């Protein structure tokens, strides 16, 4: 099983690139953001619990996200691998993911970090709001808060995977195909 993390701040293109990479390498794309938005849209108990947090740009509690991810892994026992998009967001989540994967005799191969300039992140999110109608992309103050939360709580995950030699940076500037080609070359070199 081959597993990758695609990492970067909100607006870095993780979701767009994860879908393309999953198709290219026959991996299952797991986006915690998409899974949580589906729960909110369906107004499940979990969706109602996390809706306000997401609207404010806050992180959903670790135990909730870890349970969702473990369920997805368990429901795909024959998968060739996974590409994790937006997860883990904390060092505790990274440890929990590593433990979960270890129990299944697999691990994270590489963490691919999309590096994108701050102004470009904001521009992309504002543009995405026009297409996706996501409420968390419409307000620049919420966008800035999401980026601040990412920097404070999520960037420490970089050190966690760097210490294991699993961290790689990829230039996330340019058009979608250019970025995809860079990621594809990086993954191909790891498989």
Steps between C-alpha positions, in 0.01 A plus 500: 500500500637840398383798706568870454406817683437809292556801716476875486299794628140565395500594131822317415320263262506186713152388401538563128836327485398209726215404269733502198773307682256240631383430145856495362637256761182302582484630857194577708463872564403576860408860567394569856361836390277337238389231745414761764315722248294194394407443864397866538296495178321182610442658843618183675571513872869543420421767241298703749778465757774635272313751282568806717866410544548472125319828430741678736803334335585296811635146508261213570604294808761231432294208625219581255731520198702192600183291530388610154838417343526160672154414370598590143819292518311203642234524229769477228711196600611423143617852420838542330550804720360830614570865442409697810382853425467733797596237754682481733461857624672456834796300629259293711305415185826408323590262782150351497514454122841332523366265769191418293709432189755297698220274622429433132870435421543818297621857550525844343752498214539876463344828605479733199489866602358746246678831544285797395541873570253652751339743255442216254329292770251778573442565129431132432256469789305810399480366142393157629215663693358628172488145361437275801281726714691385808421745781847466655655633176286815467628706792863617491508522882399132525756412231773679696390322820514162324854576383600614853353181652687295240831673578459462877352152528578316178849607397656308795402182312778591255762446771340170595540357148832680436650311793407174321644617168155496341458873428533638146417849374339561162459839334124568511512812284391493137211340318331177606675284239848636581449428870358154421802414287735597784304289749478206258877499451555514876262210569634291212849533648369367834309196375 
